[in-house]
Amino acid sequence: MQLLDKITKETPQERRRVLKDLARSPSTTYIYGAGVFAYVLQRYLELCGITVQAAMVDRAFIDAKKYVELPILVTEDSGEQLASANIIIGVSNYPPVVEHLQRLGARYIHVVDIPDYLNMPHPFMDQAYVGEHADEFSRALDLFADDLSRQTYIASINCKVSENLSFVSEMVKLDELYFPKDEFQLTDSETLLDVGGYTGDTVHEFHRLLGGKYTRIISLEPSPENFKILASTAEVYGTDRVTAVPFGAWDSKTTLRFTPKKQHIDNQITETGPESIAVDTIDNILADLGQSVSIIKLDINGAEYRALQGARQTIKQDRPRIITRLHTKEDYYRIPLLLKSLSPSMKLYLRQRNYMSMMVVLYGLPS
């Protein structure tokens, strides 16, 4: 069966109708949750014309009175609101949340996906795009090392073109996002290159998973505001083991325009951004540090492909494990094709890490 025969004909029409109904609804609208996904979801809803009045958070998780300028309501104390308001779930692992809210008396619960969080509120891709690039998608599909990856690939494409989360729900394999136990085991001799260091979230996670037993972490973060916090994080664990580098990863050494966002989690390289950042190749950065690496993790909002192009020598010489997000429609085929061209023996695995479409992760393991 050809790839195009596996692509759904379903369109986002039904999901878009729900958003329009929410925008017109006279009822109050709340987001349940106050984490990273809730922040991105609120931005998406605003762009769809939906005004959120407050965030609902369970009592055990409240640590502030406001979240991104929204007042916070205690879920357990909001029985009247739960019974009458639209509740949009701002938690990516939503199935148990739906049951939880139903037990508390919520009647109008909505699960909303964010198809393309770098280009909101526009669709991620459509069937026409898949058809135009059917050869590239097909070649990428053939590169995966197991049936689950191939099934996840088709399901993810179908979810993106239809905006129907049911396509990926059966593919979900809950595990650590970047360092899953099923795909590879970490050892106490790892050297991690953390591309997209943010404020040190991956540094904290890696340290926790390994109980502090690793060789080194090198974390790249070009945003000055984020870098200050990342540098402080490095000091906590010791700068002899955790190195914060104020550069972004790219396919050349240059300066790029940059658009920072409110929470800085979705900062993005743009042609007309108000700020500038310094970038360099991974090959150059590691050569300057005199360092080889065993793992490269990339989560840099659409710049992953250019960063991997700048890591050609590192991938060929060090043969690191690769962990990367797929943030653009082109990345669905060009990143797998690039990795296999740089390391033909590399085994590629694709996993859906939770129930929202953006949480698909590609792993490249040398063999």
C-alpha positions in Angstrom: 0.0 0.0 0.0 1.3 3.4 -0.9 1.7 6.1 1.7 -1.0 8.3 0.2 -3.4 5.5 0.5 -2.9 5.6 4.3 -3.6 9.4 4.6 -7.0 10.4 5.8 -9.4 12.4 3.7 -10.8 14.0 6.9 -10.4 17.7 7.2 -10.1 20.0 10.3 -13.6 21.4 9.6 -15.3 19.8 12.7 -12.5 20.9 15.1 -12.6 24.4 13.6 -16.4 24.5 14.1 -16.0 23.7 17.8 -13.5 26.6 18.1 -16.0 29.0 16.4 -18.8 27.8 18.7 -16.6 28.5 21.8 -15.8 32.0 20.5 -19.5 32.7 20.2 -20.5 31.0 23.4 -22.1 33.3 26.1 -20.8 31.0 28.8 -17.6 31.8 30.7 -14.5 29.9 29.5 -11.7 28.6 31.8 -8.5 26.7 31.2 -7.8 23.8 33.5 -4.1 23.8 34.2 -1.3 26.3 34.6 1.8 24.7 33.0 3.6 25.2 29.7 0.9 23.6 27.6 -1.8 25.8 29.2 0.3 28.9 28.4 0.6 27.9 24.7 -3.1 26.9 24.6 -4.2 30.3 26.0 -2.3 32.1 23.2 -3.9 29.8 20.6 -7.4 30.3 22.0 -6.9 34.1 22.0 -5.9 34.0 18.3 -9.1 31.9 17.6 -11.2 34.7 19.3 -11.8 32.8 22.5 -11.4 34.8 25.7 -10.3 32.8 28.8 -11.4 34.3 32.1 -9.3 32.3 34.5 -7.2 29.2 35.1 -8.5 26.4 37.2 -5.9 24.6 39.3 -6.3 21.8 41.8 -5.5 22.9 45.4 -2.5 20.7 45.7 -0.8 22.4 42.8 -1.5 26.1 43.5 1.7 28.1 44.1 0.6 31.6 42.9 -2.5 33.8 42.7 -2.2 34.5 38.9 -1.0 32.6 35.9 0.1 34.6 32.8 -2.1 37.4 34.1 -5.1 35.1 34.6 -6.7 34.8 38.0 -6.5 31.3 39.4 -9.5 29.4 40.7 -9.2 26.4 43.0 -10.9 23.6 41.1 -12.3 21.8 44.2 -14.0 25.1 45.3 -15.5 25.9 41.9 -18.5 23.6 41.7 -20.8 26.3 40.3 -18.4 27.3 37.6 -17.6 23.7 36.7 -21.3 23.0 36.1 -22.0 26.0 33.8 -18.7 27.1 32.2 -16.7 25.8 29.2 -13.7 24.1 30.6 -10.8 23.7 28.1 -8.1 21.3 29.3 -4.7 22.8 29.4 -2.9 19.5 30.3 -1.4 17.4 27.5 -2.0 14.1 29.2 -5.7 14.8 29.2 -7.7 11.5 29.5 -7.4 11.2 33.3 -8.1 14.9 33.6 -11.4 14.5 31.8 -12.5 11.8 34.3 -11.3 14.0 37.2 -13.3 17.0 36.0 -16.4 14.9 35.4 -16.2 13.6 39.0 -16.1 17.2 40.2 -19.2 18.1 38.2 -17.9 19.7 35.0 -20.4 19.4 32.2 -18.8 21.2 29.2 -15.3 19.8 28.8 -13.3 20.5 25.7 -10.0 19.1 24.5 -8.3 21.4 22.0 -5.1 20.5 20.1 -2.6 23.1 18.9 -1.7 22.0 15.4 1.2 24.3 14.8 2.3 26.2 17.9 5.0 28.1 15.9 2.5 29.4 13.4 -0.7 29.8 15.4 -3.6 29.7 14.6 -2.9 28.3 11.2 -3.0 24.6 10.2 0.2 22.5 10.3 -0.2 20.8 6.9 -2.9 19.5 4.7 -3.4 16.6 2.3 -2.2 18.7 -0.7 1.1 19.3 1.0 1.5 15.5 1.7 0.7 14.8 -1.9 3.2 17.3 -3.2 5.9 15.7 -1.1 4.7 12.1 -1.2 8.1 10.9 -2.4 10.0 12.5 0.6 7.3 11.3 3.1 7.5 7.8 1.7 11.3 7.6 1.8 11.3 8.9 5.4 8.6 6.3 6.3 10.8 3.5 5.0 13.7 4.6 7.2 12.1 3.8 10.6 13.4 0.8 12.5 10.2 -0.7 13.8 6.5 -1.0 13.0 5.5 1.2 15.9 7.5 4.1 14.5 5.9 3.6 11.0 2.5 3.4 12.5 3.2 6.5 14.7 4.4 8.4 11.6 1.2 7.8 9.6 -0.9 8.5 12.7 0.9 11.8 13.4 0.5 12.9 9.8 -3.2 12.1 9.8 -3.6 13.9 13.1 -1.9 17.0 11.7 -3.9 17.2 8.5 -7.3 16.5 10.2 -6.6 18.0 13.7 -8.3 14.9 15.1 -6.4 13.7 18.2 -8.0 10.2 18.0 -5.4 9.3 15.3 -2.5 9.6 17.8 -4.3 8.5 21.0 -3.7 4.8 20.4 0.0 5.5 19.5 0.8 7.2 22.8 3.7 5.6 24.8 4.1 7.5 28.0 7.7 7.8 29.1 10.3 10.5 29.7 10.1 12.9 26.8 13.8 13.1 25.9 15.3 10.1 27.7 12.9 7.2 27.5 13.7 4.0 29.2 12.3 1.9 26.4 14.4 3.4 23.6 17.8 3.5 25.4 19.4 3.2 28.7 21.5 6.0 30.2 24.9 5.2 31.7 27.1 7.1 34.2 29.5 8.0 31.4 27.2 10.2 29.3 28.1 13.6 27.9 24.9 15.4 26.9 24.7 18.3 24.4 21.5 20.1 25.3 20.5 22.2 22.3 17.8 24.5 23.6 18.8 24.8 27.2 16.0 27.2 28.1 16.5 27.9 31.9 17.9 24.4 32.7 14.9 22.2 32.6 16.7 19.4 30.7 19.8 19.8 32.9 17.6 19.2 36.0 15.9 16.2 34.3 19.1 14.6 33.2 20.7 15.1 36.6 17.6 13.5 38.3 17.4 10.5 36.0 21.1 9.7 36.5 21.3 10.6 40.1 24.0 13.0 39.3 26.2 10.3 37.8 27.3 11.5 34.3 30.4 13.0 32.8 29.2 16.4 31.6 26.3 18.5 30.3 26.8 21.2 27.7 23.7 23.4 27.4 23.2 25.9 24.6 20.8 28.9 25.1 21.0 32.0 22.9 18.3 34.1 24.7 20.0 36.4 27.1 17.1 36.3 29.6 17.0 32.5 29.6 20.8 32.2 29.7 21.1 34.1 32.9 18.9 31.5 34.6 20.6 28.6 32.8 24.0 29.9 34.0 22.7 29.9 37.6 21.5 26.3 37.1 24.9 25.3 35.9 26.4 26.8 39.1 24.1 24.7 41.2 25.5 21.5 39.8 29.1 22.8 39.3 30.4 24.5 36.2 33.1 21.8 35.9 30.3 19.4 35.0 27.6 21.6 33.5 28.7 24.2 30.9 26.2 26.9 29.8 27.0 28.3 26.4 25.3 31.6 25.2 25.0 30.4 21.6 22.2 28.9 19.5 22.9 26.0 17.1 22.8 26.7 13.3 24.5 25.6 10.1 27.0 28.5 10.2 28.5 31.0 12.6 26.4 34.2 12.3 23.9 36.5 14.0 20.2 36.0 13.6 17.0 37.9 14.4 15.0 36.6 17.2 11.5 37.0 18.6 11.1 36.4 22.3 7.7 35.5 23.8 6.1 36.1 27.1 7.1 32.8 28.8 10.3 32.4 26.6 9.4 28.7 26.0 8.3 29.5 22.4 11.0 32.0 21.4 11.7 31.7 17.7 14.2 32.7 15.0 12.4 35.1 12.7 13.5 37.3 9.8 12.2 40.5 11.5 12.6 39.8 15.2 13.3 42.7 17.5 16.4 41.0 19.1 19.5 39.4 17.8 21.3 36.2 18.9 24.6 34.6 18.2 24.6 31.2 16.6 27.3 28.7 15.5 27.6 25.1 14.4 27.6 22.3 16.8 30.8 21.1 15.2 32.5 24.5 16.0 31.1 24.8 19.5 32.3 21.3 20.5 35.7 21.8 18.8 36.2 25.0 20.8 35.4 23.2 24.0 37.5 20.2 23.0 34.6 18.0 23.8 32.9 14.9 22.3 29.3 13.9 23.2 27.3 10.8 23.6 23.8 12.4 23.3 22.5 15.4 21.4 19.0 16.6 22.4 17.4 19.3 20.2 14.2 21.2 21.0 14.6 24.6 19.4 11.3 25.6 17.8 11.9 24.8 14.2 15.7 25.3 14.0 16.5 21.6 14.5 17.2 20.9 10.8 19.7 23.7 10.4 21.3 22.8 13.7 21.8 19.1 12.6 23.3 20.3 9.3 25.9 22.0 11.5 26.6 18.8 13.4 27.8 16.7 10.5 31.2 15.9 11.8 30.0 15.4 15.3 27.4 12.8 14.2 29.9 11.0 12.0 32.8 11.0 14.5 31.1 10.7 17.9 28.1 8.7 16.8 25.8 10.2 19.5 22.3 9.3 20.1 20.0 12.0 18.7 16.8 13.2 20.3 14.8 15.8 18.3 11.4 17.3 18.1 9.6 17.8 14.7 8.4 21.3 14.8 7.7 22.0 11.1 6.0 20.0 8.4 9.2 19.8 6.4 11.0 18.3 9.4 8.7 15.2 9.1 10.8 14.0 6.2 13.9 16.2 6.0 15.3 15.3 9.5 15.0 11.5 9.1 16.5 11.7 5.6 19.4 13.9 6.9 20.2 11.7 9.8 20.3 8.6 7.7 22.5 10.3 5.1 25.0 11.3 7.9 24.9 7.9 9.6 23.5 5.1 7.4 23.5 2.6 10.2 21.6 4.8 12.6 18.3 3.3 13.7 15.4 5.8 13.8 12.4 5.5 16.2 9.4 7.8 16.4 7.3 7.9 19.5 4.2 9.8 20.5 5.0 10.8 24.1 1.6 12.1 25.2 -1.9 12.9 23.8 -1.3 16.2 22.0 -0.1 16.2 18.4 3.0 18.4 19.1 4.5 15.8 21.4 6.0 13.5 18.8 9.8 12.8 19.2 12.3 11.3 16.9 15.2 9.2 18.3 18.3 8.3 16.4 20.4 5.4 17.8 23.7 4.4 16.4 24.2 0.7 15.7 
